[in-house]
Amino acid sequence: MKNKWYRHSGISYKFTSLFFFVTLLALLQLKHYGLAIATGFCLLLFFFNKSMKLFVLSTLAFGAGFFIYSYVTQNLLTDTDDVGTSIIQNRLALFFIIIPLILTSLFSNLPFTDLWRKPDWGAILRIPLPGSHSHQVKVSVFLPIAMITNMLVFLPFIIMNGPRLEEIWLFALSFALINAMLEEIIWRGLLLSHFTRALGSVWAVIITSAGFGLQHYSLGFSWGASIAFIAGGLFFGAVTVRSNSIFPAVIWHVFINVLMVLSGLIR
């Protein structure tokens, strides 16, 4: 009976963690700062729970960093008519989210991330299929297949955007490298490492994927599109956890970002 109670209690904490993180991020993006602060104070109630302490610290640090990032991008960046420059400035401002998370690691005497290492390319991914079956594939096989699939999806739009390719290839590469690296450091580097320690890898992937998807609303995407990005976060998170490294997700993310620019989705 006692073990059953602990099991239910652990699950409730994990659902609570997902609720607080998603709610805080949504409120910050909607600029409901009073409600966001109230959410933060409610989250502090869990600070003295040993298993939740790191989650609380990391979530509050992320919230503070996201608020600073939003303020800087909306009020302090240099006005310019060059859209490409504005986008790059916005992406570089992600450092304002990274810094509080690094300070959280220092305060907790933890490494910044457990995933800054050589990938285990032979690790097995289990891809769920319709019904009760799943397909097993090595990370080294899954990644090129996924990238080829992405290329085929974007290719018609890239062809239609052909005349502009010579003008935007440098921006495409610069944006992709900066955006992918900084976003992956935040979501699959720092937050995934912190949340795994607090909640386990499965829930860490779920929460960071939800946050990764929903934060695209602040970039001008609709809520529907942002929810769709959650699926991408789940794949990035699964590849990161299985390979025990952030680098496969970075490579994949860079590739997708290049395709997004070349296709005209980001301009």
MIVEX-423066 format. One line per 10 residues: for each residue x, y, z of N, C-alpha, C. Coordinates in nm, 3 decimals. Layout:
MIVEX-423066
X/Y/Z/X/Y/Z/X/Y/Z  ...
***
This chain:
MIVEX-423066
0.083/-0.120/0.000/0.000/0.000/0.000/0.087/0.125/0.000  0.193/0.123/0.081/0.284/0.237/0.089/0.352/0.262/-0.044  0.401/0.156/-0.111/0.467/0.171/-0.240/0.371/0.227/-0.344  0.244/0.184/-0.338/0.143/0.233/-0.432/0.121/0.382/-0.411  0.117/0.426/-0.285/0.099/0.569/-0.256/0.216/0.650/-0.309  0.339/0.602/-0.288/0.457/0.672/-0.339/0.453/0.683/-0.490  0.408/0.574/-0.556/0.402/0.574/-0.701/0.303/0.680/-0.752  0.184/0.684/-0.693/0.084/0.784/-0.733/0.132/0.925/-0.702  0.199/0.940/-0.587/0.251/1.071/-0.549/0.355/1.120/-0.649  0.442/1.028/-0.693/0.545/1.065/-0.790/0.485/1.109/-0.922
0.382/1.036/-0.967/0.316/1.072/-1.093/0.249/1.208/-1.082  0.184/1.235/-0.968/0.116/1.363/-0.950/0.216/1.478/-0.953  0.333/1.458/-0.894/0.436/1.562/-0.897/0.482/1.589/-1.041  0.489/1.484/-1.121/0.534/1.501/-1.258/0.430/1.576/-1.342  0.303/1.543/-1.324/0.198/1.619/-1.392/0.196/1.764/-1.344  0.217/1.782/-1.215/0.222/1.918/-1.159/0.337/1.996/-1.220  0.451/1.930/-1.237/0.568/1.996/-1.297/0.538/2.040/-1.439  0.476/1.952/-1.517/0.439/1.986/-1.654/0.343/2.104/-1.656  0.243/2.101/-1.569/0.144/2.210/-1.562/0.211/2.343/-1.532  0.297/2.347/-1.430/0.360/2.473/-1.390/0.451/2.527/-1.500
0.530/2.439/-1.561/0.624/2.486/-1.662/0.551/2.542/-1.783  0.451/2.470/-1.832/0.376/2.513/-1.950/0.298/2.640/-1.919  0.237/2.646/-1.801/0.159/2.764/-1.762/0.247/2.887/-1.752  0.362/2.873/-1.688/0.453/2.987/-1.674/0.499/3.038/-1.810  0.535/2.947/-1.899/0.582/2.986/-2.031/0.471/3.055/-2.110  0.349/3.000/-2.104/0.238/3.060/-2.177/0.207/3.199/-2.125  0.205/3.217/-1.994/0.174/3.348/-1.935/0.279/3.451/-1.972  0.406/3.411/-1.972/0.512/3.504/-2.010/0.498/3.548/-2.155  0.463/3.455/-2.243/0.448/3.490/-2.384/0.325/3.577/-2.409  0.221/3.558/-2.328/0.100/3.639/-2.340/0.111/3.771/-2.264
0.225/3.792/-2.197/0.255/3.914/-2.122/0.162/3.934/-2.003  0.112/3.823/-1.946/0.035/3.829/-1.822/0.134/3.813/-1.706  0.213/3.918/-1.684/0.326/3.905/-1.591/0.281/3.889/-1.446  0.169/3.951/-1.408/0.118/3.933/-1.273/0.084/3.788/-1.245  0.015/3.724/-1.339/-0.020/3.583/-1.323/0.106/3.495/-1.328  0.204/3.534/-1.410/0.329/3.458/-1.416/0.402/3.463/-1.282  0.403/3.581/-1.218/0.467/3.593/-1.086/0.392/3.509/-0.984  0.257/3.513/-0.990/0.176/3.432/-0.898/0.204/3.284/-0.917  0.220/3.242/-1.043/0.253/3.102/-1.072/0.389/3.065/-1.012  0.484/3.158/-1.025/0.616/3.135/-0.967/0.611/3.118/-0.816
0.531/3.201/-0.748/0.516/3.190/-0.603/0.451/3.057/-0.565  0.350/3.014/-0.643/0.287/2.884/-0.616/0.389/2.771/-0.633  0.475/2.783/-0.733/0.577/2.681/-0.756/0.674/2.672/-0.639  0.699/2.785/-0.574/0.791/2.787/-0.460/0.742/2.699/-0.345  0.613/2.669/-0.341/0.560/2.582/-0.237/0.623/2.443/-0.243  0.673/2.406/-0.361/0.733/2.273/-0.378/0.885/2.275/-0.356  0.940/2.393/-0.323/1.086/2.407/-0.315/1.146/2.315/-0.209  1.074/2.296/-0.099/1.129/2.218/0.011/1.106/2.068/-0.004  1.042/2.030/-0.115/1.036/1.888/-0.149/1.166/1.852/-0.220  1.242/1.762/-0.161/1.377/1.734/-0.211/1.378/1.695/-0.358
1.279/1.614/-0.400/1.277/1.568/-0.538/1.237/1.677/-0.636  1.176/1.785/-0.587/1.128/1.892/-0.673/1.219/2.015/-0.672  1.313/2.019/-0.581/1.392/2.140/-0.560/1.463/2.185/-0.687  1.531/2.093/-0.756/1.605/2.130/-0.876/1.509/2.173/-0.987  1.394/2.106/-0.997/1.295/2.147/-1.097/1.246/2.288/-1.070  1.217/2.319/-0.945/1.169/2.452/-0.909/1.273/2.558/-0.942  1.396/2.535/-0.901/1.504/2.631/-0.929/1.523/2.652/-1.078  1.525/2.543/-1.153/1.548/2.552/-1.298/1.433/2.622/-1.369  1.310/2.593/-1.327/1.193/2.654/-1.390/1.189/2.804/-1.362  1.216/2.843/-1.238/1.218/2.986/-1.204/1.331/3.058/-1.276
1.447/2.991/-1.286/1.560/3.052/-1.359/1.524/3.068/-1.506  1.461/2.967/-1.564/1.417/2.977/-1.703/1.316/3.090/-1.719  1.220/3.098/-1.628/1.119/3.204/-1.636/1.180/3.342/-1.629  1.275/3.360/-1.537/1.342/3.490/-1.525/1.421/3.521/-1.652  1.492/3.420/-1.704/1.570/3.441/-1.826/1.481/3.469/-1.945  1.367/3.401/-1.954/1.276/3.423/-2.066/1.216/3.562/-2.061  1.186/3.610/-1.940/1.134/3.746/-1.926/1.238/3.848/-1.973  1.363/3.831/-1.932/1.469/3.923/-1.974/1.488/3.916/-2.125  1.490/3.795/-2.179/1.502/3.776/-2.324/1.389/3.849/-2.397  1.267/3.834/-2.350/1.152/3.899/-2.415/1.164/4.050/-2.408
1.204/4.101/-2.291/1.217/4.246/-2.276/1.325/4.301/-2.369  1.438/4.232/-2.374/1.549/4.278/-2.458/1.510/4.276/-2.606  1.449/4.168/-2.650/1.415/4.156/-2.793/1.307/4.255/-2.835  1.220/4.291/-2.742/1.110/4.381/-2.776/1.144/4.529/-2.756  1.245/4.558/-2.673/1.268/4.698/-2.637/1.410/4.750/-2.657  1.508/4.661/-2.655/1.646/4.709/-2.650/1.730/4.678/-2.774  1.684/4.590/-2.859/1.765/4.558/-2.977/1.767/4.675/-3.074  1.877/4.687/-3.147/1.895/4.796/-3.242/1.791/4.787/-3.354  1.723/4.900/-3.378/1.627/4.903/-3.489/1.702/4.894/-3.622  1.656/4.808/-3.710/1.720/4.794/-3.839/1.617/4.750/-3.942
1.637/4.794/-4.064/1.547/4.754/-4.173/1.585/4.618/-4.230  1.701/4.569/-4.190/1.748/4.439/-4.238/1.684/4.329/-4.154  1.590/4.256/-4.213/1.518/4.152/-4.139/1.613/4.043/-4.091  1.710/4.008/-4.174/1.806/3.904/-4.135/1.884/3.942/-4.010  1.929/4.067/-4.005/2.002/4.115/-3.887/1.914/4.111/-3.763  1.788/4.150/-3.777/1.695/4.147/-3.663/1.677/4.006/-3.611  1.665/3.910/-3.702/1.646/3.770/-3.661/1.770/3.718/-3.589  1.888/3.748/-3.641/2.011/3.703/-3.577/2.025/3.766/-3.438  1.993/3.895/-3.424/1.998/3.960/-3.293/1.903/3.892/-3.196  1.784/3.860/-3.243/1.686/3.793/-3.158/1.738/3.659/-3.109
1.802/3.583/-3.197/1.853/3.452/-3.159/1.971/3.463/-3.062  2.057/3.561/-3.083/2.170/3.580/-2.991/2.122/3.617/-2.851  2.005/3.680/-2.844/1.949/3.718/-2.714/1.910/3.596/-2.630  1.911/3.477/-2.689/1.883/3.355/-2.612/1.985/3.334/-2.500  2.100/3.402/-2.510/2.198/3.394/-2.402/2.137/3.441/-2.269  2.038/3.530/-2.274/1.975/3.577/-2.151/1.894/3.468/-2.083  1.856/3.365/-2.156/1.791/3.248/-2.094/1.896/3.151/-2.042  2.006/3.137/-2.114/2.110/3.042/-2.077/2.179/3.081/-1.947  2.207/3.209/-1.929/2.286/3.254/-1.813/2.221/3.216/-1.680  2.091/3.245/-1.658/2.031/3.203/-1.529/2.033/3.052/-1.507
2.021/2.975/-1.615/2.025/2.829/-1.601/2.164/2.782/-1.561  2.267/2.846/-1.615/2.404/2.812/-1.575/2.426/2.848/-1.428  2.373/2.962/-1.386/2.384/3.002/-1.245/2.313/2.902/-1.154  2.202/2.847/-1.201/2.133/2.743/-1.124/2.222/2.621/-1.106  2.294/2.583/-1.212/2.386/2.469/-1.203/2.495/2.497/-1.100  2.549/2.618/-1.104/2.654/2.655/-1.009/2.601/2.653/-0.866  2.481/2.708/-0.846/2.421/2.712/-0.713/2.395/2.571/-0.659  2.361/2.480/-0.750/2.329/2.343/-0.710/2.450/2.250/-0.712  2.567/2.305/-0.744/2.691/2.225/-0.753/2.676/2.109/-0.850  2.617/2.140/-0.967/2.597/2.040/-1.070/2.669/2.082/-1.198
2.707/1.986/-1.281/2.760/2.024/-1.413/2.653/2.095/-1.493  2.694/2.183/-1.585/2.596/2.258/-1.664/2.503/2.162/-1.739  2.560/2.057/-1.794/2.482/1.955/-1.864/2.555/1.823/-1.857  2.479/1.715/-1.858/2.538/1.581/-1.860/2.555/1.529/-2.002  2.524/1.613/-2.101/2.509/1.564/-2.239/2.607/1.626/-2.337  2.708/1.695/-2.288/2.810/1.754/-2.374/2.922/1.652/-2.391  2.896/1.550/-2.472/2.991/1.440/-2.486/2.975/1.376/-2.623  3.068/1.286/-2.655/3.061/1.214/-2.783/2.936/1.126/-2.786  2.859/1.132/-2.895/2.735/1.053/-2.901/2.761/0.903/-2.909  2.667/0.827/-2.857/2.666/0.683/-2.875/2.582/0.656/-3.000
2.648/0.655/-3.115/2.576/0.641/-3.242/2.512/0.504/-3.258  2.558/0.406/-3.182/2.502/0.272/-3.192/2.383/0.248/-3.102  2.344/0.350/-3.025/2.230/0.334/-2.934/2.102/0.309/-3.014  2.010/0.236/-2.953/1.888/0.195/-3.023/1.771/0.289/-2.988  1.705/0.336/-3.093/1.580/0.411/-3.078/1.464/0.318/-3.108  1.359/0.329/-3.030/1.237/0.251/-3.056/1.131/0.345/-3.112  1.096/0.326/-3.237/0.998/0.411/-3.304/0.861/0.345/-3.295  0.764/0.410/-3.226/0.631/0.348/-3.216/0.560/0.344/-3.350  0.496/0.234/-3.378/0.420/0.214/-3.501/0.273/0.189/-3.466  0.181/0.203/-3.563/0.039/0.176/-3.534/0.021/0.037/-3.474
-0.068/0.029/-3.378/-0.087/-0.098/-3.307/0.007/-0.104/-3.187  0.050/-0.221/-3.153/0.135/-0.238/-3.034/0.281/-0.260/-3.070  0.315/-0.244/-3.196/0.450/-0.275/-3.240/0.537/-0.150/-3.240  0.666/-0.170/-3.235/0.762/-0.061/-3.249/0.880/-0.111/-3.332  0.945/-0.018/-3.397/1.059/-0.053/-3.482/1.187/-0.004/-3.415  1.287/-0.088/-3.409/1.414/-0.051/-3.348/1.514/-0.011/-3.455  1.583/0.100/-3.432/1.680/0.149/-3.528/1.792/0.222/-3.453  1.913/0.209/-3.503/2.026/0.278/-3.441/2.016/0.428/-3.469  2.070/0.508/-3.377/2.071/0.653/-3.394/2.145/0.689/-3.523  2.252/0.617/-3.554/2.331/0.646/-3.674/2.253/0.621/-3.802
2.151/0.537/-3.795/2.065/0.510/-3.910/1.945/0.604/-3.911  1.886/0.625/-3.793/1.766/0.709/-3.784/1.793/0.852/-3.829  1.907/0.909/-3.789/1.931/1.051/-3.815/1.936/1.083/-3.965  2.013/1.011/-4.047/2.011/1.043/-4.191/1.876/1.018/-4.256  1.803/0.914/-4.210/1.670/0.890/-4.266/1.578/1.008/-4.234  1.584/1.055/-4.110/1.501/1.169/-4.070/1.537/1.294/-4.151  1.665/1.317/-4.172/1.709/1.436/-4.246/1.668/1.428/-4.393  1.676/1.309/-4.452/1.632/1.291/-4.591/1.481/1.316/-4.602  1.406/1.267/-4.503/1.261/1.290/-4.500/1.230/1.439/-4.492  1.302/1.509/-4.404/1.285/1.654/-4.394/1.313/1.723/-4.527
1.420/1.682/-4.593/1.458/1.740/-4.722/1.346/1.721/-4.824  1.289/1.601/-4.830/1.182/1.574/-4.926/1.058/1.659/-4.899  1.030/1.683/-4.772/0.913/1.766/-4.736/0.935/1.911/-4.779  1.055/1.962/-4.757/1.083/2.103/-4.785/1.120/2.129/-4.931  1.161/2.025/-5.003/1.217/2.044/-5.138/1.124/2.122/-5.233  0.993/2.093/-5.241/0.909/2.171/-5.333/0.912/2.321/-5.302  0.916/2.357/-5.175/0.917/2.498/-5.137/1.052/2.562/-5.166  1.160/2.484/-5.151/1.293/2.534/-5.183/1.304/2.562/-5.333  1.248/2.472/-5.414/1.251/2.490/-5.560/1.174/2.615/-5.599  1.058/2.637/-5.538/0.979/2.757/-5.566/1.051/2.884/-5.523
1.135/2.871/-5.421/1.209/2.985/-5.368/1.345/2.999/-5.435  1.371/2.921/-5.539/1.501/2.910/-5.603/1.573/3.039/-5.635  1.506/3.139/-5.698/1.577/3.260/-5.737/1.643/3.336/-5.622  1.599/3.312/-5.498/1.654/3.386/-5.383/1.768/3.313/-5.315  1.796/3.189/-5.354/1.890/3.107/-5.279/2.029/3.168/-5.271  2.075/3.229/-5.382/2.210/3.288/-5.382/2.218/3.406/-5.284  2.105/3.471/-5.258/2.104/3.587/-5.170/2.100/3.547/-5.022  2.044/3.431/-4.993/2.015/3.399/-4.852/2.095/3.283/-4.795  2.184/3.222/-4.873/2.252/3.103/-4.822/2.337/3.135/-4.699  2.403/3.253/-4.698/2.488/3.289/-4.584/2.403/3.313/-4.459
2.290/3.382/-4.478/2.199/3.402/-4.365/2.144/3.268/-4.316  2.111/3.180/-4.409/2.056/3.049/-4.373/2.154/2.973/-4.283  2.280/2.973/-4.320/2.380/2.901/-4.242/2.404/2.968/-4.107  2.415/3.102/-4.107/2.439/3.175/-3.982/2.323/3.156/-3.884  2.201/3.174/-3.935/2.083/3.157/-3.850/2.075/3.016/-3.795  2.095/2.917/-3.883/2.080/2.778/-3.842/2.180/2.741/-3.732  2.305/2.780/-3.748/2.407/2.746/-3.649/2.380/2.814/-3.515  2.348/2.944/-3.518/2.324/3.017/-3.394/2.198/2.968/-3.325  2.089/2.960/-3.400/1.961/2.922/-3.341/1.964/2.779/-3.288  2.012/2.686/-3.370/2.011/2.546/-3.329/2.099/2.523/-3.207
2.219/2.578/-3.208/2.310/2.556/-3.096/2.254/2.614/-2.966  2.206/2.739/-2.971/2.158/2.802/-2.848/2.028/2.738/-2.798  1.937/2.706/-2.890/1.813/2.640/-2.847/1.841/2.502/-2.790  1.932/2.429/-2.851/1.962/2.296/-2.799/2.033/2.302/-2.664  2.117/2.402/-2.645/2.181/2.418/-2.514/2.075/2.442/-2.407  1.974/2.524/-2.439/1.868/2.552/-2.343/1.783/2.428/-2.316  1.728/2.369/-2.424/1.624/2.267/-2.407/1.681/2.128/-2.386  1.772/2.083/-2.471/1.825/1.947/-2.459/1.955/1.944/-2.379  2.017/2.059/-2.355/2.138/2.063/-2.276/2.107/2.086/-2.130  2.078/2.211/-2.095/2.060/2.249/-1.955/1.930/2.195/-1.895
1.815/2.230/-1.956/1.687/2.191/-1.896/1.667/2.040/-1.893  1.701/1.971/-2.001/1.683/1.826/-2.003/1.769/1.760/-1.896  1.893/1.807/-1.880/1.980/1.750/-1.776/1.922/1.775/-1.637  1.878/1.899/-1.611/1.825/1.933/-1.480/1.696/1.856/-1.450  1.606/1.852/-1.547/1.478/1.786/-1.525/1.494/1.635/-1.514  1.591/1.578/-1.583/1.615/1.434/-1.572/1.657/1.399/-1.430  1.742/1.482/-1.370/1.784/1.458/-1.233/1.666/1.466/-1.137  1.571/1.555/-1.167/1.457/1.576/-1.078/1.342/1.479/-1.102  1.316/1.447/-1.230/1.192/1.377/-1.265/1.212/1.249/-1.346  1.334/1.222/-1.388/1.359/1.108/-1.475/1.356/1.150/-1.621
1.417/1.069/-1.706/1.437/1.109/-1.845/1.307/1.120/-1.924  1.209/1.031/-1.899/1.085/1.033/-1.976/1.011/1.164/-1.956  0.990/1.202/-1.830/0.918/1.326/-1.804/1.002/1.448/-1.839  1.133/1.437/-1.829/1.219/1.547/-1.871/1.201/1.574/-2.020  1.194/1.468/-2.100/1.172/1.484/-2.244/1.033/1.543/-2.270  0.931/1.496/-2.200/0.795/1.546/-2.220/0.786/1.695/-2.189  0.840/1.736/-2.075/0.828/1.877/-2.034/0.911/1.969/-2.122  1.034/1.930/-2.152/1.117/2.016/-2.237/1.062/2.022/-2.380  1.003/1.914/-2.427/0.945/1.914/-2.562/0.823/2.006/-2.567  0.740/2.001/-2.461/0.624/2.091/-2.455/0.670/2.236/-2.453
0.771/2.265/-2.372/0.822/2.402/-2.366/0.886/2.446/-2.496  0.966/2.357/-2.556/1.031/2.388/-2.684/0.928/2.422/-2.790  0.822/2.344/-2.798/0.719/2.371/-2.899/0.646/2.500/-2.873  0.599/2.518/-2.750/0.515/2.634/-2.719/0.591/2.766/-2.726  0.724/2.765/-2.702/0.798/2.890/-2.706/0.806/2.948/-2.847  0.768/2.871/-2.947/0.767/2.924/-3.084/0.658/3.029/-3.104  0.561/3.034/-3.011/0.458/3.139/-3.020/0.522/3.278/-3.011  0.626/3.291/-2.930/0.693/3.420/-2.915/0.770/3.459/-3.041  0.788/3.363/-3.134/0.860/3.390/-3.258/0.765/3.421/-3.373  0.637/3.431/-3.342/0.540/3.469/-3.444/0.458/3.355/-3.500
0.482/3.233/-3.453/0.401/3.120/-3.497/0.269/3.117/-3.420  0.166/3.056/-3.479/0.038/3.042/-3.411/0.050/2.938/-3.301  -0.051/2.936/-3.211/-0.050/2.833/-3.107/-0.059/2.694/-3.168  -0.137/2.680/-3.277/-0.148/2.550/-3.343/-0.015/2.502/-3.397  0.057/2.592/-3.465/0.189/2.556/-3.517/0.286/2.526/-3.403  0.277/2.604/-3.295/0.365/2.583/-3.180/0.343/2.446/-3.118  0.215/2.406/-3.108/0.184/2.273/-3.056/0.243/2.165/-3.147  0.239/2.189/-3.278/0.297/2.093/-3.373/0.448/2.079/-3.352  0.515/2.188/-3.312/0.659/2.183/-3.287/0.693/2.092/-3.169  0.594/2.064/-3.084/0.619/1.974/-2.971/0.665/1.837/-3.020
0.607/1.792/-3.131/0.646/1.661/-3.187/0.794/1.661/-3.223  0.842/1.771/-3.282/0.985/1.781/-3.313/1.068/1.776/-3.187  1.021/1.843/-3.081/1.093/1.839/-2.953/1.102/1.699/-2.896  0.995/1.621/-2.912/0.997/1.484/-2.862/1.103/1.400/-2.934  1.114/1.418/-3.066/1.215/1.345/-3.141/1.356/1.392/-3.103  1.376/1.524/-3.093/1.506/1.577/-3.051/1.543/1.521/-2.913  1.445/1.522/-2.821/1.472/1.474/-2.686/1.504/1.326/-2.683  1.428/1.247/-2.760/1.453/1.102/-2.762/1.591/1.070/-2.818  1.630/1.138/-2.926/1.762/1.116/-2.985/1.872/1.156/-2.886  1.848/1.265/-2.813/1.948/1.311/-2.715/1.964/1.212/-2.602
1.853/1.165/-2.548/1.858/1.071/-2.435/1.921/0.939/-2.477  1.882/0.887/-2.594/1.934/0.757/-2.637/2.082/0.764/-2.673  2.123/0.872/-2.738/2.264/0.885/-2.777/2.351/0.937/-2.662  2.283/0.983/-2.554/2.352/1.038/-2.437/2.438/1.158/-2.475  2.390/1.237/-2.572/2.466/1.351/-2.621/2.373/1.452/-2.686  2.408/1.578/-2.676/2.330/1.685/-2.737/2.359/1.699/-2.887  2.470/1.644/-2.934/2.518/1.675/-3.069/2.433/1.620/-3.183  2.377/1.499/-3.175/2.289/1.456/-3.284/2.170/1.550/-3.303  2.110/1.596/-3.192/1.997/1.689/-3.202/2.042/1.822/-3.260  2.163/1.868/-3.226/2.215/1.993/-3.281/2.231/1.980/-3.433
2.291/1.870/-3.480/2.310/1.848/-3.623/2.176/1.848/-3.696  2.080/1.775/-3.641/1.948/1.765/-3.702/1.877/1.901/-3.703  1.888/1.972/-3.591/1.823/2.103/-3.577/1.883/2.204/-3.675  2.015/2.204/-3.690/2.081/2.293/-3.787/2.028/2.264/-3.928  2.021/2.138/-3.963/1.976/2.098/-4.097/1.833/2.147/-4.123  1.743/2.126/-4.025/1.605/2.170/-4.042/1.596/2.322/-4.053  1.674/2.393/-3.973/1.671/2.539/-3.979/1.719/2.591/-4.114  1.821/2.528/-4.171/1.866/2.567/-4.306/1.753/2.548/-4.405  1.685/2.434/-4.397/1.573/2.407/-4.488/1.461/2.508/-4.470  1.434/2.549/-4.346/1.328/2.645/-4.320/1.358/2.781/-4.385
1.485/2.821/-4.380/1.522/2.949/-4.444/1.517/2.936/-4.595  1.576/2.830/-4.650/1.581/2.814/-4.795/1.441/2.798/-4.855  1.348/2.746/-4.776/1.211/2.727/-4.825/1.128/2.854/-4.815  1.180/2.954/-4.744/1.104/3.078/-4.726/1.018/3.082/-4.603  1.017/2.972/-4.524/0.938/2.971/-4.402/0.990/3.073/-4.301  1.121/3.091/-4.298/1.183/3.195/-4.218/1.248/3.293/-4.314  1.209/3.419/-4.303/1.264/3.519/-4.397/1.273/3.654/-4.327
***
